């Protein structure tokens, strides 16, 4: 069995409350903003 890889995955359902959904939306929005700013900076630095 050397060299054999077994992959497993687990799926969980998540039912957030209204407050949790709002916090998640805010967090994902901030994360998206930071990622896009970093990507823009990297693209700008590469093009120079």
RAMORA-V223345 format. One record per backbone hydrogen bond with DSSP energy under -1.0 kcal/mol. NH is the residue of the N-H (numbers start at 0). CO is the residue of the C=O. If there is no record, write none. Layout:
BEGIN
nh=NH co=CO
nh=NH co=CO
END
This chain:
BEGIN
nh=3 co=0
nh=20 co=16
nh=21 co=17
nh=22 co=18
nh=23 co=19
nh=24 co=20
nh=25 co=21
nh=26 co=22
nh=27 co=23
nh=28 co=24
nh=29 co=25
nh=30 co=26
nh=31 co=27
nh=32 co=28
nh=33 co=29
nh=34 co=30
nh=35 co=31
nh=36 co=32
nh=37 co=33
nh=38 co=34
nh=39 co=35
nh=40 co=36
nh=41 co=37
nh=42 co=38
nh=43 co=39
nh=44 co=40
nh=45 co=41
nh=46 co=42
END
